[in-house]
Each structure stands twice: as structure tokens, then as C-alpha cells.
Amino acid sequence: LHEAVGGNTELAEKLNEKYRAWFKGFEDMIEIYYGIEKGPLNRGIAVFIDAMVDGFALMELLGIKTVEQPEVKQIISYILSEEFGKNLQSFSSQN
């Protein structure tokens, strides 16, 4: 990552390709799990989830144990809940 950000354009492009594939995978999961058709909302959620996963992975590598905190576990549980999916569907139908 450091090399890609530091100007290695070949590596940066490879990472961009990986991120596009991960976004597509998250979009597919969101469509299946939450019932949100592919589109701007689905894509936004996919990007958000990917950023959250990246952030947690980076923090773990740095020894920061945020995922173990009860309030973080509660938020993750909510994001994976049926209630969250229903709220997304309601939000989707309003926009």
C-alpha cells in the first residue's frame, strides 16, 4: 500500500482492480442479503463496508483492538441485522 501511494503506478492500478472487484462482491452481497438492487445506494453501502473492513484490518495490524470493544460489536451486529436491512430498504424507497 505504501508503495502504491508513494507513486508505484503499476501497483496502484493492481490495487484499484482489486478494490473494484471487492466493491462488486460487496454490491452482490448487499443485493442478496438486504434486497437492495444495484445502483447508487447499493454502491455507497459497498464502499462504506469496504472502508470499514479496511479500517478494522489496519487497526488490527497496528495492535488496536477496536473490534473487541462492546460498542463496536453492537454496531457491527446492527449492520448485520434484519432491522438494518429494512431501514436500508425504506431509505432506498424514499430516494
N, C-alpha and C positions, 0 to 999 in steps of 0.2 A: 504494500500500500504506500509506504513511504517513497519508494522508487517511482511509482506511478504518479503520485502527487508532485514529486520532485522533477518531473519532466520526461520520464521514460514513456514516450507516446505509444510505443508498441504494447507495453504492459498496461497502460491506461486504457487502451482500446479493448484489450482482453478482459479487463475488469468491467468495462462498460457492457460488453457482450454478456458476461456472467450476470450482471445486475438486470439486464433486460430479460434474461431467462428466469431469474428469480422473481421479478415483478410478474411475469406471465404466470409462473407457478402459483404465486400468491393470488393473482386475479382468478385463476381457475378454482383455487380452494375457496375463495370468498363467494364465488358464484354457487358452488356446491353447498358449502356449509351455511352461508347466510341467505342464499337465494337472491343475491344482488347481481343483476345482469351486468355484463361487461360494459363499461362506459366510464365517464369521468369520476363518479363516486367510487366505483369499484377500484379504479386505478389509484385514486387518492388513498384509499384504505390500504391497498397493497404496498404503496410507497411508505406509508406510515408504519405498517407492520414490519417491513424490511428494515427501516431505520431503527425501530425498537429492538429488533433481533441483533442488528449490528452493534448498537449501543450496549446491550447487555453482554454480548460477546467480548467487546473491547474492555468493558469494566471487569469482567471475569479475568481476562488476560492480565489486567493491572492489579488483580487481587481485591477488587472492590466487590463485595458480596451483596449487591443491591437486590438481587432476585430472592434472596433469603429473608428479606425484610417483610413482615406481615402485611404492611400496607401495599407493597408492590405485588405480593402474591394475590392480594384481594383484587387489585386492578386487573391483573392477568386473568384471574378466574372470571371476572366480569366480562372481559373482552371475549372470552371463550364461551360465554353463556348464551342461552337461547334468548334471554331478555335483551342482550346487546344486539343480537341479530334482528329481533323485532323492532328495536329502536332504529337500527340502520334502515330497515325496510320502510318504516314510517317516514324517516328523513328523506329517503330516496323518492317516495311518492309525492312529497311536498315540493321537490325541486325538479 
